[in-house]
Amino acid sequence: MVNKRRELLFATMSGAAFGWVSPSSAAPAGQAAAQETLDLWPDNRAPQGPGQRQGHGPDGPEKVSAKGSVTQVSRPRLIVYRPARPNGSAMLVIAGGGYAHIERGSESTPTCLWLQAQGVTAFELVYRLPGEHWPAEVPLQDGQRAMRVIRSAAGRYGLDTGHIGVIGFSAGGHLAGFTAATAAVARYAPVDAADSLSSRPDFAGLIYPVLTFMPPFDHTHARREIVGEHPTAEQSAAFSVDHLVTAQMPPVFLAQAQDDPISPVDNSLLMFNALRAAGVPAEMHIFPQGGHGWGLGKPGTRVHAWPGLFTEWAAFNGFFGALSENAGDRPASR
């Protein structure tokens, strides 16, 4: 019980020490309506796509459920959340959904609004989904391209190109981790000057992520969408992020619940061990309860502590621009 209290107290103190507001006090969801949009691909001609316009894919126009879940994406894009007082840092934010839909309403949109309130310029990714008549690799192309588009727009948004991170949830954690681990791999032919820029994030947050496609943890919807029902061991390994870690991967923050019924906690454990073996700085938080799909976490739950823990980690390591000058103001004890 003492350790639990210390953990929650530390999360609260961390937010206060670095001037961060809690997720529950971030801007209301209604403020998302007027955000700027950046198309990922010139003339909306994404690689391996039908080249259709006006947001119509093979199955019709893009759909958004009552809870903000998106399907039928034909226009991959970034939705930009510009802070009133930007600190020079930016994050690509990727919702999950098993590569079958995109949980903007419960994951990426609230997180972008929260980051925006902290002074971080947030870029919400709306990516193509493999099951919608696209090849399996299209979300991986969109993730790599998104990092380059953000870097190419650094001057426009006042960004420090060394302070651009990525954060992903569930299958979005797979896409975020894959983007961070395989930046050196060319996933599409260059289309403009942005593709001369690095696609490597400077840091990564992986929240209840799906990272391994290997048995016995290969029962996720994300795995089926990317490598199919009966992949070979080589195919599964080629898309398992923990198998792709090298010393060039950026620092990583991991958060997951031990009782996650969708993505076993072994995803984070395997990833942490791979990062440690490669000498990549990593911080991991395993919560005893929380399940899956908590987004920013409900107030009063254990997992609600993760945003404070993440921002303290990011600020202490100098990833959040001007906030790095406060890195010495850490709580005296954990």
N, C-alpha and C positions, 0 to 999 in steps of 0.2 A: 504493500500500500504506500509506503514511503517513496519508493521509486516511481510509482505512478503519479503521485503528487508532484514530485520533482520534475517529471517530464512535462506535465501540463503547466506547471509554474514557469518552467524555462521557456516554453512556447509563448506564454503570455508576456514574460519579461523581454523576450527577444524582440517581439513586435514593438514594444514600447521603447526599447533601447535604440532601435534603428528608425523610429518615426513612422512605422508602418501601421496602417489601420487594419482592423480585423476584417475577414471576408464578409461578415454580417453587416459591416458598416460601409461597404463599398457602394458604388453608384447603383441605383436600381436598374433592373433589366430593361426598362423602357427607354433608357438612354442609348440602347444599341441601334435604334432605328435609323439614325442619321449618319452612320459611319461611312467613311470613304472605302472604295473597293479598288483593288488592283488585280487585273487579270494576270494569270500566271504565264500564258502563252500569247505571243503576238497574233492578233486577229482571231483569238480564241481557237487556234489550230493546234490543239494538243497532239503530241506524237501518238500514233497508232489509233487515232480517233476518226470518227466519220466527218469531222469538220463542220458540224451543224452549228447554226447560229441561234440567237434569241433564246438561249437557255433551254433549248429543246434537245433532249437526248433520244436514243432509239425507242424509249418507252413513253415519250411525251415530256412535258415540262417538269422541271424540278419540283419536288414535293416537300412540304414541311408539315410535320404532324402537329397536333395541338400542344405537344410537349417540346417542340422545337427540334425533333429528329429529322434529318435531311436525307432524302434519297433521290435517285434519278439525276445525278449530277453530270452535266455535260459542259459546264463552264467552271473549271477549277479556278479558284481565285483566293485572294487574301482580303480579309475585312480588317481595316486599320482602326485601331483605338488610340487616338492621340491624346496624351495627357495635357492638362492645362499648364503644367510645369515639368516638361520632360527632363529626365536626368541623363539622357544620352544612351541608356541601355534599351534593349529590345528583346522580345521573345516571340518566337513562332509557337503558337498554341494549337494543339491537335487533339480533338475529341476522338473517342473510341466509338465502338458500335460493331465490332466483329468484322470490319471491312464489308458490312452489309448495309449499314446506315451510319450517319454521323450524329452523335449525341451533342449537338450544339447547345440545346436548351439547358441541359443539366451539367455540362462539363466545360466546353471551350468558351462559350459566351460569358458565363459568370466569372470564369478565371480571367478573361480579357478585361472585363470591367474592373475587377479587383486589382489587376496589375496596373491598369490605367490610373486608378486612384492613387497608386504608389509613385507615379512618375515614370513608369516603364511603358514604352510604346509597344503595344501588343498587336500581333498580326494573327488573326484567326484563319486557319486553313480550311477551305472547303475543297475536298479532294475527290477524284474519281474513284468509283467503287468497282472492284473486279467482277462482281456478279451481274453488272448492268451492261453486258455485251462489250466489255473492255477486257484486254489481256490482264493477267494477274499482276504484272509489274507496274501498272499505271499509277497506283498511289505512291509507289516508291519513286517514280519519276517526278510526281507532283511535289513530294517532300523535298527532294534534292533541288528542284527548280525554285521552290519557295525560298529556301535559304539564299539563293543567288539573287532573286528579285529583291529581297529585303536589303541585302548588301548594296545592290545597285542603287537603291533609293535612300542610302544613308545620308547623303547631303540634303536631300529634300526634307527628311524628318529630323535632322540634327542628331544622327546616331553615331556612336563610337563603334567602328567596325570590329573592334576587339571585344565588344560587350554585347554580342548577339547570341542568345541562347534558344533552346527549344524545350518545350514541356509537352508531354503527351500522356493520355489516360487510356488504360486498357489496350485495345488494338492501336489506338493512337500512340500509346507508349512503345509499341512495336515499331511503328513508323518513325517516331522520334529517335528511338535507339538505333534503328537501321540507318537513318540519315546520318547520325553521329558516327556510327561505326564504319560506314562505307563511303565516306566523302570522296575518296580517291578513285572510286569506280564510276566510269562514265555510263550513265543509265539512259542517255538519249543523245542524239546528235545536236551540237550547239545550234541555237536559233538566233542569237543576237549577242551583243557585247556583254550582257549580264553573265553569260555562260563562261566567260573567262575568269570569273570570280570564284572564290572558294565556297563550297557548299558545307563546310565543316562548321557546326555550331561551336561556340566558345565554352558552353556548358550545357548540361542536359538534366532535366527533371523527368523521371519515369515514375508515374503514379499508378498503382495497382496494374502494372504492365503485363502484357502477354509478350514474352521474349523468346521462349524456347518452343520449337515445334517438334522436339524429340520425345519419344516414349520415355516414361509413362505419362508425360504431361502434354500429350498431343491431341487432346479432345476439345480444343477451343474452336469456335467458329472462325476466328482469324486464320488459324492454320488451314482449315478446309478451303477457305476462299483463296489463299495464296498458293498452296501446293497441292490442293485436291484431296480426295478421300483416301487415295492409296499411293502416297509418295514413296520414293526410295529413301533410304537413310541419307544418301548424299543430298537429295533435294531438300529434305527437312533440315539438315545441318546448314545448307547454304543460306537458309532464311532464318536461322536461329541466331539471335543477336549475340547471345553469350559465346557462340562459336566464332564470332567475327571480331571480337575485341582485339585491338592491337595497342601498342604503346602510344599511338598517335590519337587515340580517342580522347575527347575532352573530359574533364571532371564530371562526375555523375552523382545525382541525388536520387535515392530510391525510397519509396514509401509504399507499404502494402500491409494488409491485414492477414493475420495468421489463419483466419477462418474463411478466407476468400473462396467461394464455391465455384467461381468461373475460371479464374486464373490462379492456380495453386501458388502459394507463397514461395515455392521452390523457384519460380521465375526470378524473383529478386535475389534469392540466396545464390543461385547459379551465376547470376550476373555479377553479384558482388565478388564472388570468388574469382571469376574471370578477370574482373577489373584489378583486383589485388594482385593476381599472378602477372598481369601485364604492367604493373606499376602505375596504374591510372588512379588518381585521387578519387575516392568515393565515400559517400556517407549514406547509411541505410537506417531506416526506421521501420521496425516491424511492430504493428499494433496487435494486441491479443484478440480484439474484436473489431468488426467493421464491415465484413463482407466485401462486396464489390460495388463499384459504380457510385461512390460517395461524392464525387466532384470535390468541392471545397470542404465538404463535411458539415453535417448539421451541428449547430451549437449544442454543447452538452455531451457530445460523443467524443471518444478518444481520438478518432481520425480527424476531428476538427483542428487538432494541433498541427497538422502537417504544413499548412501555409506559413505559419510562424516559423517553424523549423526550417522550411525551405528558404524563406527570405533572410533569416539569420545566416544560414550557410552561404547564400549567394552574396550577401553584403560582406561577410567576414572574408570571403575569398576574392573580393574586389570585382565581382561580376556586375554589380548594379551601379555602375558609374559613380556619381557624386556621393552615393551612400558609402562607398568604400572608405571614405575618410573617417567614418565612425566605427571602423572595424575594431578599434581598441576598446570600445565601450561595451564589451560583452558583460553579461551578468557574472558576478563574482564566483558563483558556483552553479552546478547543474543539479 
